[in-house]
């Protein structure tokens, strides 16, 4: 976890998983938290940052796999689910529901899990519940909602979630970082 800038109640906190994703955000006058990849790092980093100070909102920005053909560009997520959490099995064991979908507003669905989606069969399975896949969004949103801080998940399509995803992600990272920073300049008040 690395925090660049100071969290204040009058400014949003930008959260990215990797330095590469936030490369052009450090000069925007907003605090940027680099959480590290995956749900555990994202949740722990977000909780740690919000334990000390509360921003006006949390904005998680990053790359995502398109789970459906034709999806490209930047999307503000409307619903987030965990694709690697077996909530039904836990319910059968305990009678309690954990890990429910998070409703965030209008927009496409995001499936978050601790697996980089680079497999056609996994992509097809996830496409039944979401439009995009990432590794941090649900965790960041769950923590922000738990402490009462407004949250937005903003994802840019970097790959198609098939066997070529790793190469596509690497090849598109610089352009994705530029576009995410441009989105912040257009859509976020500092």
Secondary structure by P-SEA (a helix, b strand, c coil): ccccccccccbbbbbbcccccccccccccbbbbbccccaaaaaaaaaaaaacccccbbbbbbbbbcccccccccccccbbbbcccaaaaaaaaccccccccccccbbbbbbbcccccccaaaaaaaaaccccccccaaaaaaaaaaabbbbbbbbccccccccaaaaaaaaaaaaaaaaaaaaaaccccc
